[in-house]
Amino acid sequence: MTTTPTVPAGYGENQPRLHDDRLPIVLVVLDGLGDRPIAELDGRTPAEAAHTPNLDALARRGASGWHLPFGWGRAPASELAHWAMFGYAPVRFPGRAVLEALGGGLDVDPDHAVTHASLRTSRRDGDTLHLTGRAGRDDVADVAELLAGLVPVLAAHGMTLQRLGDRGEALLAAPAHRCGDVTDSDPLFETFHPWMRPVPTGDEGAAFAADLTAALGAARTHLSGSAVNTARRRRGLPALDVLTTKWSGRRGRIPSFVDQVGVPGALVTSTRLYRGIAAALVMDSVHLPPVEDLGTDLAARLAAAQDLIAGGARFVHVHTKATDEAGHTKQPYAKRDALEAIDRGLVGLHGIADRAIVAVTGDHATPSTHGVMHTADPTPLLVTGPTVRADTVTEFGELPARHGWWGQVRAEELLPLLLGQANRPVFLGHRITARPVIALADSPEPMPLPDEAAGGGDPRGPRSTEPMTGPDGRST
């Protein structure tokens, strides 16, 4: 039986003071973890079919549930799920273009409309253009020259272009516009949709949509006739003759994680997106490029998480893209095998769970079957740690988790749930921070003490400099 040390009551108080047993949190996100039952796996999902002794043991010692980021039927993107999971649902999302650019080390003006631009290959079908591919790993030199050639073309439309990596990506900014509320021109689902015209999603985005449409048309004309693409056609390579855009928005003013949540947070990142989230939210981070052996990869990420906790972080996010990538292959066995390899790297979670709240879940479902990208199918959620009541779930997976203690948890509910188990729930009605944070803040602003040299340090209070007089009016 665990006993809590007693802190004596203070002067004039009749109850003991609270013992400080606040715990750190480690959230492990297996990107795209959720899936659907698959015939080749005997009607099980990859998580249910995988041999995952470490995750099963964590499920037995903790409590499970379903993570449904935005409810049934709403298929989330990773960036939107994480925005809500990190406590930012009430804060306007800046657009993934901002996060990708920050993660790539680019400067993003808070007041300029921006969008993520990408060179693509295409096929014309009457009056529509269908996208057929993107820049490959051997196209670095061509990409650099094509993007450089677009700079003056876009400048004529009041826009700038900053290269982002080596795969034909860039940040397109429009300094004259303060609103980036426009649709994507990149169809994402190339099999279903053509290259699309940007349209405003609100009245304020109309001007940017019109200027962006004109700029992309000019870019298309330039790319179609460029010497680089002429040479590519001669070499039997597809021309990179379209500039598409997506994830538009504006950085604006984003509160730091400490200001929004109340405690310091950190990330162990694996991709540019999460480096960008760390930069946008002013969170510490350690970037570990993925390694081929997934067990080794996850073990290194957990070690980095423990270092971040030792350095003062009270919430640490650990991420792997491997499950999502396996789901996108549409090979169920590949996703099952990825989960088995990842599980071997999670052995360190048992020790961490002795002194911290540990959670494992996904940000969305990436089915390894059917013609869909992401779906709103449920994702397993397990939470364990010193304060967590064990439920009856004994295995990790969607079907077992259905009967868990937590029930259905939305993305915006996840961090408050974890903070509560970490003995850090905000006490509603007790305000110690300017923003309505969701955690008991670690560092509220202390009251400045009066200058003792001016008399403020005398426990009897400030002393008068006026002479005291007795009943007869004479000084005493």
Summary of the structure (lengths in Angstrom):
residues: 476
radius of gyration: 27.7
end to end distance: 66.2
largest distance: 114.5
contacts: 1590
relative contact order: 0.21
helix: 32%
strand: 20%
